[in-house]
Amino acid sequence: MGTRPLSLRALLVPTLVLVGLWAPCVVSRQPNFIVILADDVGWGDLGANWAETKETPHLDQLAAEGTRFVDFHSAASTCSPSRASLLTGRLGLRNGVTHNFAISSLGGLPRNETTLAEVLREAGYSTGAIGKWHLGHHGHHHPNSRGFDYYFGIPYSHDMGCTDTPGYNLPPCPPCPRHSTTARVVRKDCYTEVALPLLENVTIVQQPVELGSLARRYAEEAERFIQRARDGRVTCPCPPPSLWVSPVVLVSLMGTFLSLAGDNGPWAQKCELAGRLGPFVGAWQRQRGGSSAKQTTWEGGHRVPALVYWPGHVPASRTSRALLSTLDIFPTLVALAGAALPPNRRFDGLDVSPVLFGWSDVGHKVLLHPNSGAAGKVGELEALRLAQYKAFYTTGGALACDGSTGVAQQHHPPLIFNLDRDIQEQQPLDVASREYQAVLPAISRAYAQALQDIAADNVSVADYSQDPAAIPCCNVQHVGCRCHGAHGATRDPHVESRTPWLCL
């Protein structure tokens, strides 16, 4: 890489990869950042965590040469809220993103929320994003308008648009109706008749996406971005941002800060195609039906694999049991970049540099877990972690492989598990026990203080309205757009004009 400093901001892969690169004209000792956020990955999907897993030798090597975090949690247990929290350091109740955006969403991560990419840009970084975005694609919610110099990837999840590849539970789309909606095929496995687009900045370069080559293309585009940033040839339609990249490219970047984490636990309804939970099976919920993985506040929904690799800075062959979260990525990278946190707002994440450097093993005293779609109201704080204790105010399962869904239950007083003795969350403490009575007051105070803090904060509200005109489609006559526009959908004249998608 020569003597030029290279900053890779954050890396997320449909995984989403965020990369922050120092501009060549800047002379600094600040690190490069690469942050990889892996989609729907279970704690047990990393071989370094779970001996039964044999499919991650390269990541296992990174874990052996860096530090592995075994009590690391996503900020939410579904995609959009998890990614919004990574980019803002704030829970969904603060940043406004409490559930997933749709393919026809007009909104996204609220514009008054400052992203990690925007902060790093101000600090002199060139940034890019490669992979799944899922934080709004219409108008100014596109990654290029949220602080990213370069973007290459899909705007939302693989299952939210048909592809050209059978399998993955995504067969070819059904034919468009000829006369009325009653002629539609009632049961179909694809989310919509519009094909999944692949974007380079604001240009659709492929629709439908070819899934078989997508991982390779992500790696290639990440490498190209890094090379261009190193050589001072990054050009983009907007100010500098962050890059989504594949881990394959980044392993050779000595002197670069690289982190990997999951965005939420495995999607149990995919059955044998879902990831591994490891020991975090949520036995109490499983006994009552429903999944205890993605979309839930059980450990399997949000405890995810995580590691940091930074030769010469982060200790090698170390396992940390500090209680950490993807919320911590924002304030930690901001501190390492020598930048300042945005003013007039409160953050749920911590600068955990001392933990990364091996100086401390103390993370959060209290960690909050919001409902991400399984039971109750989305975004509401339904579970709380205090040291080894986990308290549930609402329980319920997500859709399981067997088709069951756990019934939502309110708990007053809360269910409390001691994770040191009961990692499977099988048997809550007896409310009459001395242990329960001793820990309940501290949990109740922490929960009340969290709600009060959020109520007093400068919070945002995301726009979840939808309009068919917001669906990315390079040309309504193109086969990839299927039935989109076939019936001349009307638009609200007050709604922002449609994103100018181009098709190559």
Secondary structure by P-SEA (a helix, b strand, c coil): cccbbbbbcbbbcccbbbbbbccccccccbbbbbbbbbccccccccccccccccccaaaaaaaaabbbbccccccccccaaaaaaaaccccccccccccccccccccccccccccaaaaaaaaccccccccccccccccccccccccccccccccccccccccccccccccccccccccccccccccccccccccbbbbcccccccccccccaaaaaaaaaaaaaaaaaaacccccccccbbbbbbcccccccccbbbbbbbcccccccccccccccccccaaaaaaacccccccccccccccccccccccccccccccccccccccaaaaaaaaaaccccccccccccccccccccccccccccbbbbcccccccccccccbbbcccbbbbcbbbbccccccbbbcbbbbccccccccccccccccccccccaaaaaaaaaaaaaaaaaaaaaaacbbbbbbccccccccccccccccccccccccccccccccccccccccc
